[in-house]
Amino acid sequence: MNITAMLRVNGETAIKRVRISQAIQHELRDYILSPLNNYISCERIEFTGEFKPDDDQILTIENFQLPFNIDFIHNILSLEALQIEDIEKIYGLIFSEPDRNEIIFQTFDSRKILGNKKWYELVHHKNDFVRFENKGIIIDQRIDGVYLIKEKTLLFKSFHNISRLFDIRNYYREATDEEIKNFASDGLIDVDRVDDLIEVADTQTRKYIFLIQKNGILANLQDRDRFLKAKALANRFEIGDLFDEDKYKISIPVGSKKKTKLLLKFLNEDLYESPLTDSKYETNSKRKIS
């Protein structure tokens, strides 16, 4: 098991190898890999920025682009070695093996630095406890993210922790004013004044619009049969009147924030009606089962 460190150097990420003995490599392998199977076997939920997973669930981002080249996992000696003066710059640790599909990530901060002058550390030496005078790092078993190389998929449980390692804003961000204009100019969308939509669009509305565009929802509705099916489903949520089958348009009711959000939730596939009880719900997960 190889360890590499993610360092922040002049605003950029640098990767350096952590030199350890072969014996430590073997011990560390069992230590780090023991929680991996449970981690990656959790129910997988597509990350949209709106969902907090349960203990037995994990968030996923497909086609995730790591901010650095990972060829080093096949030639770890090609990396510069971590020096003692580098420790303060570490913000993440990487655990990898050349023949494994998983790359494991762990966040790192000053609390994991041995020899940190913020506290007094004592170690047992001969018969006494003496102050720890060197510098080192603490490695725990927590997994903050896993990257599946073949699938190009990032797995994580905590948005807060993964955000300390990677910038994932493009996978959940809000639509910009220009992107709202592009949404409103789609042939399927009917809105009287785009500026009014921009004005009333709060954070959640902008996220819905971004996700609708990102997932190509409107392109799917270009098929007339699918449009009519969507209208029939929308009727169950009392927004079917916004789907005009003659004009082949979807009206955005800018004058009603509540109805606009309901429509955007519907288009974003966040509404569900139980066939057993006819009860209506906002979906907590959009994991595909078929």
Secondary structure, 3 states (H helix, E strand, C coil): CEEEEEEEECCEEEEEECCCCHHHHHHHHHHHHCCHHHHHCCEEEECCCCCCCCCCEEEEECCCCCCCCCHHHHCHHHCCECCHHHHHHEEEEEEECCCCCEEEEEECCHHHEECCCCCCCEEEECCEEEECCCCEECCCCCCCEEEECCCCEEEECCHHHHHHHCCCHHHCCCCCHHHHHHHHCCCCEECCCHHHHHHHCCHHHHHHHHHHHHCCHHHHCCCHHHHHHHHHHHHCCCCHHHEECCCCEEECCCCCHHHHHHHHHHHCCCEEECCCCCCEEECCCCCCCC
